[in-house]
Amino acid sequence: MSAQSLFVTDALLMQEGDGAEVQRLFPIPRRMMNYDPFVLWDHFTIEPGNGFPTHPHRGFEAITYMFSGSMQHKDNLGNESTVTGGGAQRFTAGRGIEHLEMPAAEGQSSGIQLWINLPQNLKQIDPDYQQVDEDQVPVLQKDDARVRVIVGESSPMKLSTDIRYYDISQSGGGIYTESVPPGFRGLLYLMQGAVEVNGHGLNPGQALFFEAQKDLAVKGRGTSRFMLVMGRPHGEPIRQWGPFVD
């Protein structure tokens, strides 16, 4: 499947952690385990009292981007903070980290968790943590589209892998275009509305995976919202099992 330059897939609804509901693109055994350099994509919805109690990780970096509610992060490095809607948390697992992620005490919390593989020469780096609040995320206006830059040229979010990560809202039925840096591959995940991307139609909960593209052209059919992430693959074997990526 990954050899195709463009293909569409549906997120699969499943349970994760302690009572959390996620719509997962990958890893899904016998379907898609990763899309180098990305190793997990979960669109999560968590009710109060559920979440992700203390657990270990190593070998990758992760970004939790919140749509609504909040997420508390607490780790064995001494970091403890809470991010709310429109903000993001990044942890670098490196040689190893233990943390918990728990939602707001009231109301529903939702967002996207994305894991990005570390190349072999960085697997043993020190673990680290960064939070970027809503008012620190740059916002750009491109025609009828509002672009929130989670990771990119103007964002304070720092990663060890070269990626771009955007939250894009279109208010009309225009065409949003985005250049793809040479050698990058990625995915566009539709949150709301209906769009056509380089000739492929998408409905909410579906993603278009792409590589070997110079540009993406997103034609909206009314109001829409989608996540766009793309990065440079490491081109190395990815050995992932549970919370570890070796």
C-alpha positions as CSV (number, residue, x, y, z in Angstrom):
1,M,0.0,0.0,0.0
2,S,2.8,2.5,0.9
3,A,4.2,2.1,-2.6
4,Q,1.3,4.0,-4.1
5,S,1.7,7.7,-4.5
6,L,-1.9,8.5,-3.5
7,F,-4.4,6.4,-1.6
8,V,-7.4,6.9,0.8
9,T,-8.1,4.9,3.9
10,D,-10.6,5.1,6.8
11,A,-9.7,5.5,10.4
12,L,-10.7,2.5,12.5
13,L,-12.6,3.0,15.8
14,M,-11.1,1.2,18.8
15,Q,-10.5,1.5,22.5
16,E,-7.1,2.5,23.9
17,G,-5.6,3.3,27.3
18,D,-8.1,3.3,30.1
19,G,-11.5,3.8,28.4
20,A,-10.3,6.2,25.7
21,E,-12.0,6.0,22.3
22,V,-9.8,6.6,19.2
23,Q,-10.2,6.7,15.5
24,R,-6.8,5.2,14.4
25,L,-5.2,5.4,11.0
26,F,-2.1,3.4,12.0
27,P,-0.6,1.2,13.4
28,I,-3.2,-1.4,12.5
29,P,-1.8,-4.9,12.0
30,R,-2.4,-6.5,8.6
31,R,-3.4,-3.1,7.2
32,M,-0.9,-0.3,7.9
33,M,1.7,-0.2,10.7
34,N,3.4,3.1,9.9
35,Y,4.0,5.7,7.2
36,D,7.7,6.6,7.6
37,P,8.5,8.9,9.5
38,F,5.1,8.6,11.2
39,V,4.3,5.7,13.4
40,L,0.9,6.4,15.1
41,W,-2.1,8.6,14.3
42,D,-5.0,8.6,16.8
43,H,-8.0,11.0,16.8
44,F,-9.1,10.5,20.4
45,T,-12.2,11.3,22.4
46,I,-11.9,10.9,26.2
47,E,-14.5,11.2,28.9
48,P,-13.7,12.3,32.5
49,G,-12.2,9.5,34.6
50,N,-10.7,7.8,31.5
51,G,-7.3,8.4,29.9
52,F,-3.8,7.1,29.9
53,P,-2.4,6.2,33.3
54,T,1.4,6.1,33.8
55,H,3.2,4.1,31.1
56,P,6.6,4.0,29.4
57,H,7.8,5.0,26.0
58,R,11.1,5.1,24.0
59,G,12.5,5.7,20.5
60,F,10.1,8.4,19.1
61,E,8.6,11.8,19.6
62,A,4.9,12.5,20.1
63,I,2.6,15.6,19.6
64,T,-0.8,15.8,21.3
65,Y,-2.8,18.5,19.7
66,M,-6.1,19.4,21.5
67,F,-9.4,20.4,19.8
68,S,-11.4,20.7,23.0
69,G,-11.2,20.0,26.7
70,S,-7.7,19.6,28.1
71,M,-4.9,17.1,28.7
72,Q,-2.6,16.8,31.7
73,H,0.9,15.6,31.2
74,K,3.0,14.4,34.1
75,D,6.3,12.6,33.7
76,N,9.3,11.2,35.5
77,L,11.4,14.1,34.5
78,G,9.4,16.4,36.8
79,N,7.3,18.0,34.1
80,E,3.6,18.6,35.0
81,S,1.3,20.8,32.9
82,T,-2.1,20.9,31.2
83,V,-2.8,22.0,27.7
84,T,-6.2,23.1,26.5
85,G,-8.0,23.4,23.1
86,G,-5.8,24.8,20.4
87,G,-2.6,24.0,22.2
88,A,-0.1,21.1,21.9
89,Q,2.3,19.1,24.0
90,R,5.4,17.4,22.6
91,F,7.4,14.8,24.4
92,T,10.6,13.2,23.1
93,A,10.8,9.7,24.5
94,G,14.4,9.1,23.4
95,R,16.1,6.5,25.5
96,G,13.1,6.3,27.8
97,I,10.3,8.2,29.5
98,E,7.4,7.4,31.8
99,H,4.3,9.7,31.8
100,L,0.6,9.9,32.2
101,E,-2.0,11.8,30.1
102,M,-5.3,12.5,31.7
103,P,-8.2,14.6,30.4
104,A,-10.3,17.4,32.0
105,A,-12.4,16.5,35.0
106,E,-15.5,17.8,33.3
107,G,-16.7,17.5,29.7
108,Q,-15.2,15.7,26.7
109,S,-11.6,16.1,25.7
110,S,-10.6,15.5,22.0
111,G,-7.6,15.9,19.8
112,I,-5.0,14.1,17.7
113,Q,-1.9,12.2,19.0
114,L,0.8,11.8,16.4
115,W,4.0,9.8,16.9
116,I,7.1,10.6,14.8
117,N,9.9,8.1,14.6
118,L,13.4,9.0,15.7
119,P,16.3,7.9,13.4
120,Q,18.6,5.3,14.7
121,N,21.3,7.7,15.6
122,L,18.9,9.6,17.9
123,K,17.2,6.7,19.6
124,Q,19.3,7.2,22.8
125,I,18.9,11.0,23.1
126,D,17.7,12.4,26.4
127,P,13.9,12.5,26.9
128,D,12.4,16.0,26.8
129,Y,9.0,17.8,27.0
130,Q,7.6,21.0,25.5
131,Q,4.2,22.7,25.7
132,V,2.9,25.2,23.2
133,D,-0.3,26.9,24.3
134,E,-3.1,28.1,22.0
135,D,-1.9,31.7,21.9
136,Q,1.6,30.6,20.8
137,V,0.4,28.7,17.7
138,P,0.9,30.9,14.7
139,V,-2.2,31.5,12.6
140,L,-2.0,32.3,8.8
141,Q,-4.8,33.4,6.4
142,K,-4.6,31.9,2.9
143,D,-7.6,33.0,0.8
144,D,-10.6,31.5,2.5
145,A,-8.5,29.2,4.7
146,R,-7.3,29.7,8.3
147,V,-4.1,27.8,8.9
148,R,-2.8,27.0,12.4
149,V,0.9,26.1,12.2
150,I,1.4,23.4,14.9
151,V,4.9,22.5,13.5
152,G,6.6,24.5,10.8
153,E,8.6,27.6,9.9
154,S,6.9,30.0,12.3
155,S,6.0,27.6,15.1
156,P,7.9,27.4,18.4
157,M,7.3,23.6,18.5
158,K,10.7,21.8,18.1
159,L,11.2,18.3,16.7
160,S,14.2,16.1,15.7
161,T,12.6,15.2,12.4
162,D,11.8,17.7,9.6
163,I,8.0,17.9,9.4
164,R,5.2,20.3,8.7
165,Y,1.9,20.0,10.6
166,Y,-1.2,22.2,10.1
167,D,-4.8,22.5,11.3
168,I,-6.7,24.1,8.4
169,S,-10.2,25.4,8.3
170,Q,-11.9,26.5,5.0
171,S,-15.0,28.7,5.2
172,G,-16.1,28.4,1.6
173,G,-15.9,26.2,-1.4
174,G,-12.6,27.5,-2.7
175,I,-9.4,25.6,-3.4
176,Y,-6.6,25.5,-0.9
177,T,-3.2,24.7,-2.3
178,E,0.0,23.6,-0.4
179,S,3.4,22.9,-1.8
180,V,5.0,19.7,-0.7
181,P,8.8,20.0,0.0
182,P,10.9,17.7,-2.1
183,G,11.2,14.2,-0.7
184,F,8.3,14.7,1.8
185,R,5.4,12.4,2.2
186,G,2.4,12.6,4.5
187,L,-1.4,12.6,5.0
188,L,-4.4,14.8,5.0
189,Y,-7.1,13.8,7.5
190,L,-10.6,15.2,7.2
191,M,-12.3,16.4,10.4
192,Q,-15.4,18.1,9.1
193,G,-17.2,18.7,5.8
194,A,-16.3,17.1,2.5
195,V,-13.3,17.8,0.2
196,E,-11.6,16.6,-2.9
197,V,-7.8,16.4,-2.8
198,N,-5.9,16.0,-6.0
199,G,-8.9,14.3,-7.5
200,H,-9.7,12.0,-4.5
201,G,-12.9,12.6,-2.5
202,L,-12.8,12.5,1.3
203,N,-15.4,12.3,4.1
204,P,-14.8,12.9,7.8
205,G,-12.7,10.2,9.3
206,Q,-10.9,9.5,6.1
207,A,-7.3,10.3,5.1
208,L,-5.4,10.8,1.9
209,F,-1.8,9.5,2.0
210,F,0.5,11.0,-0.5
211,E,4.1,11.0,-1.7
212,A,5.9,12.1,-4.9
213,Q,3.6,15.1,-5.1
214,K,4.7,18.7,-5.8
215,D,1.5,20.2,-4.6
216,L,-1.8,19.4,-2.9
217,A,-5.0,21.1,-4.1
218,V,-7.9,20.8,-1.6
219,K,-11.3,21.7,-3.1
220,G,-13.8,22.3,-0.4
221,R,-17.5,21.7,-0.6
222,G,-18.7,24.3,1.9
223,T,-17.1,24.6,5.3
224,S,-14.4,22.1,6.1
225,R,-11.6,21.3,8.6
226,F,-8.7,19.0,8.0
227,M,-5.3,18.2,9.5
228,L,-2.2,18.1,7.2
229,V,1.1,16.5,8.2
230,M,4.1,15.8,6.0
231,G,7.7,15.0,6.7
232,R,10.9,13.5,5.4
233,P,11.1,9.7,5.8
234,H,14.2,8.3,7.5
235,G,14.3,5.3,5.2
236,E,15.3,3.0,8.1
237,P,13.5,-0.2,9.4
238,I,10.8,0.7,12.0
239,R,10.4,-1.8,14.8
240,Q,7.4,-0.9,16.8
241,W,5.7,-2.9,19.6
242,G,3.3,-1.4,22.0
243,P,4.7,1.9,23.5
244,F,8.2,1.4,22.0
245,V,9.7,2.2,18.6
246,D,13.2,0.6,18.3
